[in-house]
């Protein structure tokens, strides 16, 4: 058996642990593993008629090669936001001759080329590790005839079909640590502390961080907020704090009521523009309304960087092992997932069938802008 593996989208701690688990479990079976570099760009950049000339985009993975990679964050395979089924015609390499016109002008579908690469390399099953964008294309590829398996990862924990995604625990752990560190400076200068963190459409990471760090207010992507109301609440929080400061955690996808999401730059292959700036918007707005000085901190890539915590190590290792065990049973076209605390499987396209968002009614106080777990009993360990 010959397996392929790639990682797509934003990196998270735990990806290398999953890669290592796949390689070790596969090699114990006497199988071989090829890693594609830079996500779906790897097969696109590979020439099936001249594999040696494009060998930089794929390489063999062995137990010796992956021996220590689980100790660090990121992904040794690198990543990208390439979407072979919708690529700008100008970005497609000349060797990609199997392409179809896309409904969007100026774009092409290079899925035929990806299938040719998989065939040329004699890959039996391709494993994709990523968020809903990366996994949605893996499901497309499976439907097109190339057996695939999916492993969910995202710091936002928002892939539909699983209670947990690789990267979430480390993200929240780091967020809580950094928020609490920042308290000393905010208190020393008697300021409002505004902490911006990940969460495009799902405020789960911000909600969990705000909940565990006991932030005064938490703004999530699912609930637009009134700036005047926030100013009143934050002023009250500061006045009642013996150290005379207050903390607000903000999802990058949060919105002031009546305003849109703050984005910049061109859209990527999946239609997403870069987020960032809502923390500044909140800080400037609060300063104008209250006169209180601000400390604004975007945690950003600090949450992606560095090694995984114990939860992301065990989930990543078990997901990688589980995928190979399923392939050994002859099962493909699946996404490994966690449901009710157990490792289970879902169809590969499950991520396209719904959305994972914060249960606002059960977990958020929309009037006071803070987490409020209405009933702990029956809630999953990760507040899903």
N, C-alpha and C positions, 0 to 999 in steps of 0.2 A: 504494500500500500504506500502511495506517495501523497503526502499532504502538503497543501500550500497554506500560508498564513500571512495576514497583513493587519495593520492597525490604521484606522482612519479618524479624521476629525481632531479635536483638541486632545493633547496628551493628558493623562492622569496618572497618579501613583498607583501601581499595581499592574500596569500593562506588561512589564517585563516578567513579573511573576507568572502571569498567565501564559506568556510565550514559553517560558522555561518549563512549565508544567506540561504543555502540549508536546514539546520536543522530547522531554524525558519519558513521558508515557508512551509516545509513539515509538521511540527507539527501543524501549523495552519489548515492544512487539516485533522488532526487527524492521520497522518501517523507516522511511526517509521523510524529511521535512524541508521544504523550500520556503524561505522568507521573501516576500515582496517588499521592496523599499518604497516608502512614501505613499502608503495606502493604495487606493485604486489607480494612482498614477504609475505604480510599478508595472502592472500588466499592460497599461496603455503604452508606456515607454519601451516595452519589450517587443522586439521584432521576432515573430515566430519563425521567419525564414532565415534569420541570422542571429541565433540566440547568443553566440559568443560575442558579437559586436555590441550587444546591449546587456551584457552580463552584470553591469553595475546595478541593474534594477531588480535583480533576484540572486539569491545565493543560498547555499546549503546551511542548515542549522543543525548542529550536533550538540550532544550533552556537554562536551568540553567547551564549546563556544558559549553556551548559555549558563555555565556553571555558577557564575557569581552575579548575573544580571538582576536577579530579584532583590538585590541589596540597594538598588538605586531606582529613582523614579524615571519618568519619561518612557520612551520606547526605543530600543536599539534598531527597530525597523524604520524609524522616522514616520512621518505622517503628512497628510495633505487633505484638502477638501475637494478632491477631484471626484467628479460624477461622470463616469463613462457614457451613460445614456443621454447626457446633455452637456456637451462640451462646445466651447467656442471653436468654430472651424479654424480660426487662426492659431489656436493652441494645439491642434492635433498634429503629431509628428508625421512626416512624409510617408513613413512605412505603414501607417494605418490606412490600408486600402479598403478594408471591410468596414464601411461606415454607411449609415443611412441618414437621409435628411431628417431634421427634427422639426416639429411643428413651430418652434420659435425660430424666426429668421436669424441666420448667422450661426446656428448651432447644428451639431450633428450627433448621432447616436453611434458610439463606437463599441457597442456590446458584441457585435460579430467579431471584432478584432480580439476582445478579451477572451471570448470562447476559443478562438484559434490559438491564443497563447497558452491557455490551460491545456489544450489538446497537444500542442507542440512539446510542452514540458512534461506531458504524461502525468498530470496531477489528477488524482482520483477524487479528492474532496478539498475544497477551499474553505478555510476558516477565517471569518472576518470578525475583528474586535473593534467595536465602535458604538456610537450613539445611534439614534433613530435614522439619521441620514445615511451613514455608512451601512447600517444593517438593512435599510430599505432597498439599497441597490443589490446587496447580497441575495435578498429574496427574489429580486428581478432576475438575477443570474441563475438562481436555482430553477425558476420557472422556464428559463431559456434552455435548460438542459445540462447545466454544470452543477453537480451536487455541492451544496454549501452548508456551513454551520455557522451560527452566530453567537457571539459572546457580548453582552451589553456592558458598556462603560459610559459614565458621564458624571461629572461632579454635581450636576443638578438632580440626579436620581430620577430622571423623568422619562425613561424609556418605558413605553406601555408594555405590559405583559410580565413585569418582574417587580418584586418589592424592593430589590436592591440592585444597584449598578456599581461596578468597580470604580473607585475614586471618591465616592460620597463620604465615607467615614473620615478619610484623611482630610478632605476639604473642611468638614465641620470641626474636626479636632484642631486643625491649624487656625481656623477662624476664631474659635473660642479662646485659644491661647493668645492670639494677636489682639483681639478686642480687649482682653483683660490686661495685657501689657500696655495698651494705649491709654487705659484708664489713668495711669499715674501722671502722664503729661496733661491729659484733659483736666484732671483734678488740680494739678499744680497751677494751671492757668485759668481755671474756673470757666471752661468753655463748653460748648456743645461739641460732641464728638460724632461725626457722621462717617460711618464705615460702609463703603460700597463693596459688594461682592457679587459673584456669579449668580445667574438666574434669569435667562432670557424670557422664557414663557412660564417657567415654574419657579415659585419662590421657596421651594423646599429647603435648599441649603441655607438661605438667609433665615427662614423661620426656625430651623433647627439651631443655628448659631445664636440667634437672638434669644431663643428659649433657654439654651444651656448656659449662655454667658449672662443671663438676666439683664439684657439690654432694656432700656426704658421703653423704647418704641422700635418696632420692626415693620418695614414697608416691603410688601411682597408684590410680585409681578401680577398676581391675579386680582388685586384690589386697588383701583385708583384712589388717591388720597387727596384731602383738602389741605393745602399748605397752611392756611390760617388756623385750622383745627390742630395741625401738628405743632404749630408755633405755641399755641395755648398749652398743649400737653407737655411739650419739652420745657417750657418755662416753669410750669408747675413741678416737673421732675427735678429741675435744677434747684429750685427754691427749697425743696424738701430734702435735698441731698446734703448731708453735713459737709461734704467736700465741694459743694456748689458747682456741680457739672452734671451733664446728662448725655446718654448714649443713644444713638439711633442707627440701626443696621438697615441697609437698603439693598434690595435686589437690583441688578443692573437693568432689568426689564420693568421696574416699577414706573408708574406714571402719575404726574400731577393731574387731578381731575380737569378735564377739558383740554389737556395737552396730549401730544402723541409720545410714543416711545422715542428715546434719544438714540439715534443711530448716526453712523458716519461711514464714508467710503463706499466702494462699489459692492454690490451683492456677490456672494460666492456662488459656487456651482449649484448650491441648494437654495439659493434665493435669500440668504441671510447676510445682512450688513453688520458691521462691527457695532457692538453696544459699548456704552461708557459715557459718563457725564451726568448721570442722574444724581450722584453724590454731590457734585459741584452745584447742580441746579437747586438741590435741597438746601445746601449750605448757604448759598447766596440769598435764596428766598427767605430763609430763617433770619439771616443777618439783617435784611431789610425790614422784616416785620418786628424783630425783637431788639435789635442793637447788640445782641450778644455775639462775642467773638467765636469763631468756628475753628475746629480742627477737622479737616476732610482727608480721609485716607481710603484709597482704592486698593484693596488687597490683591485683586487681579491675579497675575501669574505666580505670586508667592504661594497661592493655594495649589497650583499645579506642580510646583517644583519640589524636588527632594524625594526621599524614600516613602513608601506606603506605611501606614500603621498596621497593627496586627489584624484588624478586621479586613482591610483591603488585601493583605497578604493571603489570609485563609480563603476568602471568597475567590480571589483570582486563581489561586492554586487549585481549588476545587472545581471552578468552572473549566479550567484548562484540562484537568484530568477527566472530568465528566464528558467533555466533548469527544475526547479520544475513545473513551469507553463506549459511547453511543455509536461512533463510527465502527468500532469493532463489532458491535451488534448488528451492523448493516443499516443503521438509521441515520438519515440525513434530512436536510430541509427543516432544521429545528433551531430554536434559540434556547440556550440553557438559561434558567431563571431561578429565582427564589420566590416561593409562595407559601405563606403561613409558616415561615421559618424553615422550610424544607427545599432541597434542591430538586427541581422538576424541569420539564421541558414544555415549550410552547412552539407553535408553528413559526417558521422563519420570518413570515411576514406579519407577525403579531404586532410589531412596533408601528405598523401602518394602520392598524384597526381602531385606534383610539388615542387618548391623550392622558398622561399622568400629570395631574396638577394638585396643588394643595387642596385638601378638603376644607374649604373656607368655613362652612357651617360648623364643622366639628373641631377645627383647630385654630381658628383665628377670630379675634375680636375686632370687627370691622369699624366699631365706633372709637376704640381706643388704640388701634394700630399696634397690636401686640399678640403674640401667641396665646392661645387659650385652649387647652386640651379639655374638651367638654367631658370626655369619659375615657379614662386610660384603659379600662378593661375592654378587651376585644380589639384594641388598636395594635398594629404590628409594631415590632421592636423599633423600626425605623420611622414610626409615625406616618405610615402610608395608609 
